[in-house]
Amino acid sequence: MRGAVVVAVLVVIAAVAVVLWLRARRAAQRPVPRRDPLADLTGTEQLLQELKAGDVVSHEGRDWLVRGSLRFDQDGAAWAEHLVAEGREQRWLGVEDDEGLVVTWWQRVGIAEVDGEPGAREVRMGGAAYRLRERGEAAFRAEGTTGTAPAGTARYADYRGDGDARLSFEHFGGAWEVSTGTDVLPRSLTVYVVEE
């Protein structure tokens, strides 16, 4: 009797082992779904979206220190502008996820150089025409050095020229500021993150 129990236990163990082996074999034969091989990588695009004061952006052989950032929100649509400097020279770097990352290199110009008012259908500068693309208001918060209040609401009017030329008016409560910009490919920039 005791021998029969031992045999029965061995048969059950063998049956369980066969079932587990068959399941493992079937699982190994199933095709593995394809996935994006770069999905988990932290590349330049992600680093641009996470820029902060102290980071460095290399553009066309020049290293620009991020001095501060403006983070905008307009009804859930978010974008950022970063004040960058090389020595005494300053620019703004815009980063926006708009069906793909849009990175714009901005430079302030005098408002007297622009023929037209913020919000007009078209403005001109240096003989080039810029057409209104978008205007509105967005909440912002500032980090580091930006020359703005720590938080508030900004008005803006964004224009497009030929090719990748841009022009933008911004109002942070004082006078209107105007900048011209050019879109740049994220891969043309190198980001050096300063660890905290």
C-alpha positions as CSV (number, residue, x, y, z in Angstrom):
1,M,0.0,0.0,0.0
2,R,2.8,2.3,0.9
3,G,4.5,1.7,-2.4
4,A,1.3,2.5,-4.3
5,V,1.1,5.9,-2.5
6,V,4.7,6.7,-3.4
7,V,4.0,5.7,-7.1
8,A,0.9,7.9,-7.1
9,V,2.8,10.9,-5.8
10,L,5.6,10.3,-8.4
11,V,3.0,10.2,-11.2
12,V,1.4,13.5,-10.0
13,I,4.8,15.2,-9.8
14,A,5.7,13.9,-13.3
15,A,2.3,15.1,-14.7
16,V,2.8,18.6,-13.2
17,A,6.4,18.7,-14.6
18,V,5.1,17.8,-18.1
19,V,2.3,20.4,-18.0
20,L,4.8,23.1,-16.9
21,W,7.3,22.1,-19.6
22,L,4.5,22.3,-22.3
23,R,3.5,25.7,-21.1
24,A,7.0,27.0,-21.2
25,R,7.5,25.6,-24.7
26,R,4.4,27.3,-26.0
27,A,5.4,30.6,-24.4
28,A,8.8,30.4,-26.1
29,Q,7.2,29.8,-29.5
30,R,4.9,32.9,-29.3
31,P,6.3,35.9,-31.2
32,V,7.6,38.7,-29.1
33,P,5.8,41.9,-29.9
34,R,8.1,44.5,-31.5
35,R,8.7,47.7,-29.6
36,D,10.5,50.9,-30.1
37,P,14.2,50.2,-29.4
38,L,14.7,53.9,-28.4
39,A,11.7,54.2,-26.2
40,D,13.6,53.9,-22.9
41,L,16.6,56.0,-23.9
42,T,17.2,59.4,-22.5
43,G,18.3,61.4,-25.6
44,T,18.7,65.0,-26.5
45,E,15.0,65.6,-26.9
46,Q,14.2,64.4,-23.3
47,L,17.2,66.4,-21.9
48,L,15.8,69.5,-23.7
49,Q,12.4,69.0,-22.1
50,E,14.1,68.8,-18.7
51,L,16.5,71.8,-19.0
52,K,17.1,73.8,-15.8
53,A,19.4,76.6,-14.6
54,G,23.0,75.5,-14.6
55,D,22.7,73.1,-17.6
56,V,24.7,73.9,-20.7
57,V,23.5,73.7,-24.3
58,S,26.1,73.5,-27.1
59,H,24.9,75.1,-30.4
60,E,27.1,75.7,-33.5
61,G,30.3,75.3,-31.5
62,R,29.3,77.6,-28.7
63,D,28.4,76.6,-25.1
64,W,25.4,78.4,-23.6
65,L,24.7,78.3,-19.9
66,V,21.0,78.1,-18.9
67,R,20.5,81.0,-16.5
68,G,16.7,80.5,-16.0
69,S,13.5,79.1,-17.4
70,L,10.0,80.3,-18.0
71,R,7.5,77.4,-17.9
72,F,4.2,78.2,-19.6
73,D,0.8,76.5,-19.4
74,Q,-2.3,77.4,-21.5
75,D,-5.2,75.2,-20.8
76,G,-3.0,72.1,-20.4
77,A,-0.7,72.9,-23.4
78,A,2.8,73.4,-21.9
79,W,6.1,74.8,-23.3
80,A,9.2,76.4,-21.9
81,E,11.6,79.2,-22.8
82,H,15.1,79.1,-21.4
83,L,17.4,82.2,-21.0
84,V,20.9,81.0,-22.1
85,A,24.1,83.0,-22.1
86,E,27.6,82.8,-23.4
87,G,29.6,85.5,-21.7
88,R,27.5,88.7,-22.0
89,E,25.5,87.5,-25.0
90,Q,22.1,86.2,-24.2
91,R,19.5,84.2,-26.2
92,W,16.2,82.4,-25.5
93,L,15.8,78.7,-26.3
94,G,12.1,77.7,-26.8
95,V,11.2,74.0,-26.3
96,E,7.6,72.8,-27.2
97,D,6.2,69.4,-27.8
98,D,3.8,70.1,-30.7
99,E,3.3,66.7,-32.4
100,G,7.0,66.3,-32.1
101,L,9.6,68.5,-30.4
102,V,9.9,72.0,-31.7
103,V,13.1,73.8,-30.6
104,T,13.5,77.5,-31.5
105,W,16.6,79.7,-31.1
106,W,15.4,83.2,-30.2
107,Q,17.1,86.6,-30.2
108,R,15.5,89.8,-28.8
109,V,15.2,92.7,-31.2
110,G,13.9,96.3,-30.7
111,I,10.2,96.7,-31.2
112,A,10.9,99.7,-33.3
113,E,12.4,97.4,-35.9
114,V,9.0,95.7,-36.5
115,D,6.4,97.3,-38.8
116,G,3.1,96.3,-37.3
117,E,1.3,95.8,-34.0
118,P,1.1,92.6,-31.9
119,G,-1.9,90.6,-33.0
120,A,-2.0,92.1,-36.6
121,R,-2.6,89.5,-39.3
122,E,0.9,90.4,-40.8
123,V,3.9,92.3,-39.6
124,R,7.2,93.1,-41.4
125,M,10.8,93.3,-40.3
126,G,13.8,93.9,-42.5
127,G,11.7,93.5,-45.7
128,A,10.4,90.1,-44.6
129,A,6.7,89.4,-44.0
130,Y,5.5,87.4,-41.0
131,R,2.0,86.0,-40.8
132,L,0.1,85.5,-37.5
133,R,0.1,81.9,-36.4
134,E,-1.3,82.1,-32.9
135,R,-2.0,84.6,-30.1
136,G,-3.3,84.3,-26.6
137,E,-2.5,84.3,-22.9
138,A,-0.7,81.7,-20.8
139,A,0.2,81.3,-17.1
140,F,3.9,81.2,-16.4
141,R,6.3,80.5,-13.6
142,A,9.9,81.5,-13.6
143,E,12.9,79.6,-12.3
144,G,16.4,81.1,-11.9
145,T,17.2,84.4,-13.7
146,T,14.6,85.5,-16.3
147,G,14.0,89.2,-15.8
148,T,10.2,88.5,-15.2
149,A,8.1,88.2,-12.1
150,P,8.2,84.8,-10.4
151,A,4.8,83.9,-11.8
152,G,2.0,85.5,-13.7
153,T,0.2,85.7,-17.0
154,A,1.9,86.5,-20.3
155,R,0.2,87.6,-23.5
156,Y,1.8,86.6,-26.8
157,A,1.4,86.8,-30.6
158,D,3.4,84.3,-32.6
159,Y,4.2,84.8,-36.3
160,R,5.8,82.6,-39.1
161,G,7.9,83.9,-42.0
162,D,9.3,82.0,-44.9
163,G,11.0,78.7,-44.2
164,D,11.6,78.3,-40.5
165,A,11.7,82.0,-39.6
166,R,9.7,83.1,-36.6
167,L,8.8,86.3,-34.9
168,S,7.1,86.6,-31.5
169,F,5.7,89.3,-29.3
170,E,5.4,88.7,-25.5
171,H,4.0,90.9,-22.8
172,F,4.7,90.2,-19.1
173,G,3.0,93.2,-17.7
174,G,5.3,95.9,-18.9
175,A,6.0,96.8,-22.5
176,W,5.8,94.4,-25.4
177,E,9.0,92.5,-26.2
178,V,9.8,91.1,-29.6
179,S,12.1,88.3,-30.7
180,T,13.0,86.7,-34.0
181,G,13.7,83.0,-34.1
182,T,14.8,80.1,-36.2
183,D,13.8,76.5,-35.6
184,V,16.7,74.1,-35.0
185,L,16.8,70.3,-35.1
186,P,17.1,68.9,-31.5
187,R,19.9,66.6,-32.7
188,S,22.0,69.7,-33.7
189,L,22.2,70.6,-30.0
190,T,24.2,68.9,-27.2
191,V,23.0,69.1,-23.6
192,Y,25.3,68.9,-20.6
193,V,23.3,68.3,-17.5
194,V,24.6,69.7,-14.2
195,E,24.0,67.3,-11.4
196,E,22.5,68.7,-8.3
